[in-house]
Amino acid sequence: MSAEAVDGGETPVRVTEAAASEALSLLESEGLDTDVAGLRLFVQQGGCAGLSYGMRFDDEPEPDDAVTEHHGLRIFVDPASQKYIGGSTLDYESGLQAAGFHVENPNVVSECGCGESFRT
């Protein structure tokens, strides 16, 4: 997996080629400039286990974001989320029953049954 820390810091998350390809395709379909815009990965309060993942496209990073690039996709992670998802891998899975992005997080001590929320 190629990853480059754009801001010179540690790589907060890794992104598989499949996830980067899917996200880049979605970014382009939204008309966003993939050289500047990126995918924001964050953690928010909520869900049965206490915390849940969130993702959205942003036009540009915030000043205090960790910014990395993976297979041409820029990833933005805010400092508060970094402590929960550092070392995680973002993947994209497609199958007969479902398709979507999935976060493999080594910091998780338990997840809810639906897999949408977690506890560290």
HELIX and SHEET records of a PDB file:
HELIX    1   1 GLU A   17  SER A   29  1                                  13    
HELIX    2   2 PRO A   79  ILE A   85  1                                   7    
SHEET    1   A 7 GLU A   4  ALA A   5  0                                        
SHEET    2   A 7 ALA A  66  HIS A  70 -1                                        
SHEET    3   A 7 LEU A  73  VAL A  77 -1                                        
SHEET    4   A 7 GLY A  38  GLN A  45  1                                        
SHEET    5   A 7 LEU A  51  ASP A  58 -1                                        
SHEET    6   A 7 SER A 117  ARG A 119 -1                                        
SHEET    7   A 7 SER A 110  GLU A 111 -1                                        
SHEET    1   B 3 VAL A  13  VAL A  15  0                                        
SHEET    2   B 3 SER A  88  SER A  94  1                                        
SHEET    3   B 3 ALA A  99  GLU A 104 -1                                        
END                                                                             
